[in-house]
């Protein structure tokens, strides 16, 4: 059985075509900088030397998905001759509210509920649904499954997910912390336990999914007990274009000063803030790092502020779990940001965290990057949300 997995992020799209008979990847690829100058698709196929690369503007996720599907069935670099060879499609869906604590077949009813959650994930659910609609048009008779980012975080206790607001806002409107990147947090925490060689039920793990969108989770005994993103993916860390944690009173203050309406302030916080807003350079951390190396002070401060916020969350989650056995870095920046990991782990020896400069000098490779005498294991684990999505898709498609 062949499963096509689409994983749409706020400015990226990862995909894999997986043969579930042996979980082998037939082809895979990454589209980066969607909606940003320099859009690029990099496609790989088992047995193909090098990568098939497409460089041209992709104004939105619909454009990107069209390029992905073209690559998958390409006569020279594709993995199948026709789309009908694909048996099922698995989609990463960011927000399922409280409606979904597990994956679901994407019926019209389920899609309607996902649409209802668009206001809670305005950067993601629309992108996820573009993938769904594009695939439904091409593969109308093929089962499609939604795997929800919010599902893994459903184990959070009320003390973690309730806000200090009138309780009726939760009961009537579902205003609570949901958390995101759940598929990634689940995968890397389970993989970390395997690498350490202990049952996950015996471990306290902090997982750091650091990319254009970023979140941190406290995973105690294999269950999420707290996470940095909230009702929407806006809360938590400073991100590519999202502000993360701010004083709520800033919202009406800015609205009055700039004469913004609800849509205007939402756009400012979700699409014009983060390191992009702080620097005016880019939402891509590689561009910010390059500018910092060239002496741009705003870029330097933005990176320092980012690392500072990650460090604060690690400290907080170590406290609520009464210790930590492992810290995991994953996603684009987490997997490739050598200097960022160093900044985050610096001066954390009081927690028992000691990073090895030599071991940390690596990108995108599954490995331990802490020193041999570090009481806390620090691991770099490339996330594999696609495999987790494919496994759930296989179960439901059958």
Secondary structure, DSSP 8 states (H G I E B T S, - for coil): -EEEEEEE-SS-EEEEEEETTTTEEEEEEEEE-TTSTT-EEEEEETT-SS-EEEES---SHHHHHHHHHHHHT-TTT-S-SSGGG--EEEEEES--TTT-SS-EE--HHHHHHHHHTGGGSTTTHHHHHHHHHHHHHH-TTSEEEEEETTGGGGG--HHHH--SS-THHHHHH--S---S-HHHHHHHHHHHHHHHTS-GGG-EEEEEEESSSEEEEEEETTEEEEES--SSTTSSS--SS---S--THHHHHHHHHHT--HHHHHHHHHHS-HHHHHHSS-S-HHHHHHHHHTT-HHHHHHHHHHHHHHHHHHHHHHHHTTS-SEEEEEHHHHHH-HHHHHHHHTT-GGGT--B-HHHHS-SS--EE-B-TT-SSEEEE----HHHHHHHHHHHHH-
